[in-house]
Amino acid sequence: MQLYGLIFVIEDCSYPVPLQNVSVEANIVDMITETTVCQTYKNVEQNTIEAIYKFLLHEAAAVCGFEAEIDGKRKVKEVVKEAKQAAKEYDEAIQQGHGAYLLEEQHPDIFQCSIGNITAGQTVVIRITYVTELKHDAETESIRFNDFCYSSIESPSHHISIELNIDGNPNVSKITLAEQITHLEKDLILVVKSLGLDQPRAFVEYDPKMETNCVMLTLVPKFAINEIMSELIFVIDRKSQPYSKISFSKALKHAQEMDANYGGTEIYNPLKWTFENSRNNMPTSIFLLTDGQVYNVDQIVELIKSSEEKKKDNLRLFSIGIGDSVSYHLVESVFRAGKGYTQFVTNNERMDKKILGMLKNAIKPPIKNYNINWTNQILEDTLLVVTNPVDKPTISFFSDNSTPPPNTQTIFMDMKIQQAPFLIPPIYPGARFIVYCILEKGVEPCKEIILSAISQDGPMKLSIPLDSVALQGSKIHTLAARKLIQDLE
């Protein structure tokens, strides 16, 4: 079993350093949260140990602060250095008998800190601060927060008691664990309902240190386009036939008899077989349901990307993470490479509504040529491409009209604006859409951010007014930077 927290190794065996106390503070702004986790450990061994700290977090999160304190006297804060130089300085400090810290990303969802010499009886207090997006819950049209949150709140993972409107403030709520437990053996998940969560919003954040603006655009789209004939394939953690009453009954019987104790998780070969045997005469949508972890995520991602290139726009992959031990890195990586989207469900939740939403989106044709107009300023080295318009009505990305309809496009590129992700991910009705843009010093965003694209039923467009109050700080900047890093990865 993988150990997390503060650990030390003796003769290739890992042992935990006892955790004395833990506290979590979360500051939620719209669809993002800044969370600080404070953990206190004590070396109860008789000897000096060299400890390793492993911190598990969502792979989309960005660590923006780290601090370690020894016996309340020596305090160490993070300094960013080139990886090889940092490792060299760490080794030299250890050899000289000094305490040292080396924080590095071992995997996209694990941050590892090599902590130097901890003498017998010493106490270590570690504080990590990270920012992350809140996950959208398609079943309840709410947001999920894997720690703490803020309106109507419930938990699918733990029994909780809730106090709303603390001190008369509707934005402050108090959540208490109803059970007397001394540790959390799984994520504490809160599902929050609040008015207007699905509405289109655009915020700008000004970073006084960098003197830059960063815009965050978010919405849960509502639109209707015509369906197309599609092949739907379900890969359940480990042959396509035309739909009929007989084939449906056979598939249903197989699913009801299926168990989850088939050994380790092997996804690569089943996916490879699925891609090779999918139909060539229609689009294919693949649904991956998994409750486990794998060692070869990068290999699986490359397989998806190469298979997608062969089928061009006729292949999409949707992923559902099930249970308390699922790999967020696996599920998120699969959907990004497969141009679908993802949902998570605990052992205590129903997944039928989430899968039905995915099924409805899987038989809709993909939308193409996404573009967002972030600024009206004329910038140097700008590339502007306009295609010929098609005589079809424009479809709104956010409309209660659920009736499908009976092409102009602008491409804007400039290094003075950095869109994250660079390629806008596919947009689906009912699935939250978030994209960022960092504007260079002196570049101002539009008063209205315009999102446009092309569907088989005609052009699509939405204008979102920019919130008039600019936020101050670096939370949105940090998440945008994390998305840019994912692009590079």
N, C-alpha and C positions, 0 to 999 in steps of 0.2 A: 504494500500500500504506500502511495506517495505521501511523504510527510511535508507539511507546510509550517511556517513559523520559524522560530530559531532552533536550529539543530546542530549537532556536532557529530563527527564521524570517528569511530575507533575500529581499526581493522576491517574496513569496508562495511561496517554496520552503522546505520544512522540512529541517533537517539535524540529525543526532543529535550530542549531546555525548558523547564517548567514555566508556563505562562501564569503570571501573578494577577494581571488585571488587563482589561481592554475597554476602550471607549471609542465611540464613533460620533463625529459631528458632520452633518450634511447641510449644505446650503444649496437649495434648488431654485434655479432661475429658468422659468418656462420649461423647455424640454431638456435641459442639461443640469447636472449636479456637480458640485465640488465637494468632495468627501475627504475628511482627515481621519485616519485610523491611528490610534495611539495604543501601543502594546508594551507591557512591562514584563520582563523576563529576569530570572535570577539563576546564576550558576551555583547549583547545590553540590557540584562535584568537589572532590578534595584537591583537584589539580587544575592548572590553567588549561583552558580549551580554546581552540580556534573554531568559531561558530560560523554557520552559513544561515542566512535569513532568506526564506522563500515566501514570496507574496503572490497569491493567486488573485487575478482580477480579470474583468472582461477585456477581451483583446482589443476592443475599440477605445478603451480607456487610455488616458495619457497621464503618466506620473509627472507631476509638476513641482513636487517638494519632497525632500527627505531629510530627516534629522535623527541623530542618535545621541543619547546621553548616558554617560557611565557614572553610576553612583551619585547622580545629581551634580557632578562637578565638571566633568569634561564633556563638552557638547560639540558635535560634528555636524556641519551642514554640507549639502551636496555642492560639488564643483564639477562642471562638465568639462571633460578632457577627451582627447583622442584615445580610442580603446587600448591600443598597445602601450602607449605612454602611461595610462592610468594603471594597467596591470603591472607594469615594471615598477612603478612607485609603490604600489601595494606590496609586492614581494619584498622590496628593499626594507620597507617599514616592519614587516613581520620578522625578517631575519635579524633586525636590530632590537627585537623584543618590544616594539611599540604597538599600540592599538591602531588598527587601520580599517578602512571601509571601502568596498568596491561594489557599487551598485550597477548592475548590468541586466539587459533583457536576454534571458536564456531562451525563451520562447515567446511568441506574441502574447500569450496570456499568463506568463510567469515572469516576475521580476525577481532576480536573485542578488542578494547583497552578501558578499564575503566580508565577515566581520573578524577583525584580528584577534589578538590575545585577550581573553576574558579570564581574570584570575578568580580563584575560589571565593565564593560569597558575593561577588560583584553583581550589581543590578544594572540591566540594560533597558532603557526606554527608547522605543523606536516609533517615530511618527512618519507616516507616509500620507501625502496629499495627492489626490488624482481627480481629474475631471472626466466625465463620460456622458454620453447621451442616454436618456431614459428610453427604455424599450416600449414600443407600442403593442398593446394587447388587442388583437383583432376580435377576440371573442366578446370582450366586454366594452370595446371602444374606450379603453383606459390606457394608463401608462404604468409600467412596471419598474420598480426600483429594488435592486438586490442589496438592500441594507435598511434604509429608512426613507420616509416620504412625507406629502400634505394632502373640506370637501368630503367626499365619501371614500372611506378607506377600508380595505379588507385584505386578508392574507390567505393565500392558498397553501402556504407552507407551515404556518404556526398558528396556535390559538392566541389571539390578542384581544386586549380591551382598548377602546378608543375614546378619547375626549376631544371634541371638536370646539372650535371658537374659544381657544384659551385666552383668558383676560379680555373677551369680547372681540378678539381679532380673528376674522374668518380665515386668515392665511396661516394661522398657527394651530397645530393639532398635536396631541400627545398620545403616543402609542406605547402600551406596556404589554410585555409578554405575560400571558395569563398563567403559564406553567412555571413552576419553580425549577429552572434548569441552570446549570453552572457553565455550560458551554453550548455553542451552536454547532451541531454536527452536519448541518446543511445550510444553504443560503436562506436568509430571512427575506422573503419576497412580499412586497406590499403592492397592491393594485389600487390605483388612485383614480377616482372619477371626479372631473371638474368641468364646469361649463366652458364651452368654447375650445376644448382641446384639439378638435379636428379642423378649426378655422385656419385659413391661410394667414401666416404672420411673417414679418420680416423685421429683424432687429439689427442695429448697428452698434458695435462696441468699439470704443476708442481706447487704444493702449498708449498712455502718456509716455512710457519709456521708449517705445519704438516710433511713436507719433504716426501710427497707422490705424486705419479703420478695418474692421472685419464684419461682414454682413452674414447673418444666418437666416436662411429661408426654410420654412417648414409648413407642411400641411398634410392632411389625410385626404387624398383626392376623391372626388365624386364625379364620375362621368360614365357614359355608356357608349360603347362601339359594338359593331356587329360581330357575332361569333363566327368562328371558322372550324372546319373539320380538323380534329387533332387526335394524335395518339397520346394516351395517358399511361405512364408506366410507374408503378410503385416499387421502390427498392427498400426492403425492410431490413436494414442493418446487415445485411450480409450480401412467359412469352406472349409476346403480344398476340392477341386474337381479336377479331372484329367483335364488337359488342352485340350480345344477344342474351335472351333469358337464360340459356344454357351456360354460356361462358360466365355470366354474372353470378349464377348460382354456384358454379364451380369455384370461382374466385372467393366468394363469400364463405363457402365451406372451408377452403384452405386457410383463410384469415382467422376463422373461429377456432381452428385446430392448432394454430401456430403458437409456439411458446417462445420464451426469451432466453432459454438456457442452452444455446447452441455453441458455447465456448466463446473465444475471443472475437472481437469485432474485426471483420475483414470486409472492406468496402471497395477497394480498388478493383479486384477481379470481377465482382458482380456489376459494377458500373461499366467496366470495359466491355463485358459481354452485352450489356444493355445498349451501349452506344453502337456497337458493331452490328447488332440485330434490330435496331430501330428502323422504322419504315422510311423510305426515301420519297414517297409520294405525298407526304403531308407533314406538317410540323409535329414535333415530339416534345412533350412536357414530362419531365421526370420528377417524381416526388421521393425524396430520401428521408426516411424516418429512422432516427438513430437514438440510442440511449447510452452510447459508449464513447470511448476514445480510441484513437489510432496513432501510430507512430509516424505515418507517411503522409501527412496532410499536404505537403508541397507536391509530392508525386500525384496525389489525387487531383489537386488543382491544375497541374499541367495536363493531366488526362482530359479534364473537363474542357480546358481552353483549346486544346488541339482538336477535340471532337467537335466543339462548337464551330471552329473555323471551317471544318469540312462541311458541316450542315448549314453554315452561314447563319441566317436569322431563324432557322427552323428547329432550333434546339434551345430549351430553357430548363433550368433545374431549380426546384423549390426544396427547401429543407425544413424539417421539424425536429427540434431537440426535445427529447422526452426524459423526464426524471431528474434526479438530483446529482447524477454523476456524469452527465453529458458534457462533451467538450465544446465549449462556446467557440473556440478557435476553429474546430472542424466545421461546425454548422454555419458559422458566418463566412468562412472562406469558400465553402461550397456554393452558397447563394451568390456571393460576389462574382465568382468565376462563371457561374451558370446563368447570370442575368435574371434570376428570379427574386424571391425574397424569403425571409425566414420567420418562424414563430417558435416560441418555447412553451412547454407545458409540463407542469409538475405531476407527480404521481397522484395528486388529489384533484386534478382538473380534468375536465372533458376536452377532447380535442376535435370533436365533430364539427363545430362551427368554424374553427380555424381552417380545417381541411376543406370544408365546403367553400369557404371564401377563396382559397387557393385554386380549387377546381374551376370556379367561375372565371378566375383570371387566366387560367391556363388555356382556356379555349378561346381567348381573345387574341387577335393578332398583335404582335409587338409594335410599339410606337417607336418612331425613328427620328433622327436629326434633332435631338434636343438642343435647346439654346436658352441661355439666360442673359438678359441685358442688365448688367450691374451698374453701369455708369454712362452718363451722356457726354462726358468729356472726350474731346478728340485727342487721342494719344498717339505718340510716335510708334512706328513699326506695327501699325494696326492692319490686320487682314480682314476685309469685309467682303463676304461672298453672298450674293442674293440669287436664289433660284427663281425660275418662272412660276408664277402663281397658278393654282388650279381652281377652277370655278366650283368650289364646294364651300358650304357654310363653315365658319370657324366654331370648333367645339371648345367649351370651357373645361378646364381641369377641375373646377369645383362648381358643380351644379346639381340641384335636386332632380333635374330632368333625367329619368332613367330610360327614356326611349332612344334607341340608337338612331343616328342621323341617316338620311337617304344615301394647289399645295404651295404660301411664301415662306421662305426660311432665310434667316440671317445667321451667319457664323462669325463670332467675334473673338479674336485671339490677340493677347498682348501680355508680355511678361510683367507689365506694371500692375496687372491684376492676376491673382493666383486663385483659381477656382479649385475647390476641394470637395469631392473628388474631381479630377480634371475631366474625366468622362462622366457625364451625368448618368447615374444608374437608372434602369428601367422604372417607369412609374406605373403603379397599379392602383385601381380603386380599392380603398379600404386599408392600404398599407402605407404607413407614415413615410414621408419623403423629407429628407433633410440634406441641404447642401450649403457650403460656405464659400466665401470669397474674401481674400485678404487684398486690400487696396493699398498700393504704395503711398508713402507720405505725399500729401498734396492732392491726391485723387479722391474725389467725393462721390458717394454712391448716388444713384437716382432717387428721386422722391417716390417713384413707383418702380418696383422690380418686375420685369416682364419675363414670364416663362412661356416658351413656345416649342412646338414639335409638330411632327407630321404623322397622321394615322392613315389607315387604308380608307377611312371615311372622310378624310379631309384634314385641313390644318387645325391645330389645337393651340389655345392661348389663354393665359391668365395674367392679370395685372394685380400685384400685391402692394398696397401702400406701405412705405417704410415707416416704422414707428418713429414718432417725432422726438421721443426722449432717447438720447444716446446713452448706452451703458458705459461704465468706466471699468477698466481692468484688462485681464488677459484670458479669462475662461474660454470665450468663444475663439480667440486667437489660438489657444493651445489645442482645442479640438480640431480646428482647421489644419494646424500643423501636423497633427497625428494622421489626418486623412491624406495629406500630401506624402507623408512617409509611407503609408500603406500603398499609395500609387507607385512609389519608387520600389517598394518591396515586390 
